[in-house]
Amino acid sequence: MSKPESETQEIERALGSLIEVPEVPPLGTRTEDAVDRLDPGERDAVSLATALDEETLLVMDDQAGRSP
């Protein structure tokens, strides 16, 4: 059984005010050269972290997915 339409809309409005999905800005030339070996998702994470106006800590696991 699914939720009534009005309840679904109310949940979506509440989540919309809590979750912000910013546009990923383009990388600057220096940053682009430094991250050229990363996959697109990692590049977007670095780009977004460098564009934020606040102090940001970006933690990445460069060994993820590799066999020992």
C-alpha positions as CSV (number, residue, x, y, z in Angstrom):
1,M,0.0,0.0,0.0
2,S,1.4,3.4,-0.9
3,K,1.2,6.6,1.0
4,P,-1.7,9.0,0.1
5,E,-0.7,11.6,-2.4
6,S,-1.0,14.5,0.0
7,E,1.4,12.8,2.5
8,T,3.9,12.1,-0.3
9,Q,3.9,15.7,-1.4
10,E,4.4,16.8,2.2
11,I,7.4,14.5,2.6
12,E,8.9,15.7,-0.6
13,R,8.5,19.4,0.5
14,A,10.2,18.6,3.8
15,L,13.1,16.8,2.2
16,G,13.4,19.6,-0.4
17,S,14.1,22.0,2.4
18,L,16.7,19.7,4.0
19,I,18.6,18.5,1.0
20,E,20.6,20.8,-1.2
21,V,22.1,19.6,-4.4
22,P,24.4,22.3,-5.8
23,E,25.7,22.5,-9.3
24,V,29.2,21.3,-9.6
25,P,31.4,24.1,-10.8
26,P,34.1,23.6,-13.4
27,L,37.6,22.8,-12.2
28,G,40.3,25.5,-12.4
29,T,43.3,24.7,-14.6
30,R,45.6,24.0,-11.7
31,T,43.1,21.8,-10.0
32,E,42.2,20.0,-13.2
33,D,45.9,19.1,-13.8
34,A,46.2,17.8,-10.2
35,V,43.2,15.5,-10.5
36,D,43.5,14.2,-14.1
37,R,43.8,10.6,-12.9
38,L,40.7,10.6,-10.8
39,D,37.3,9.2,-12.0
40,P,34.5,11.6,-12.8
41,G,32.8,11.3,-9.5
42,E,36.0,12.0,-7.6
43,R,36.7,15.0,-9.8
44,D,33.2,16.4,-9.1
45,A,33.8,15.9,-5.3
46,V,37.1,17.8,-5.5
47,S,35.5,20.5,-7.7
48,L,32.6,21.0,-5.3
49,A,34.9,21.0,-2.2
50,T,37.1,23.7,-3.7
51,A,34.2,25.9,-4.6
52,L,32.5,25.8,-1.2
53,D,32.8,29.1,0.8
54,E,33.3,27.3,4.1
55,E,36.2,25.2,5.4
56,T,35.8,21.7,3.8
57,L,37.4,18.4,4.6
58,L,37.2,16.0,1.7
59,V,38.2,12.4,2.5
60,M,38.9,10.0,-0.3
61,D,40.1,6.4,-0.3
62,D,42.6,6.1,-3.1
63,Q,42.9,2.3,-2.5
64,A,39.2,1.6,-2.8
65,G,38.4,-1.2,-5.3
66,R,42.0,-2.3,-5.7
67,S,43.1,-5.9,-5.0
68,P,45.9,-6.4,-2.4
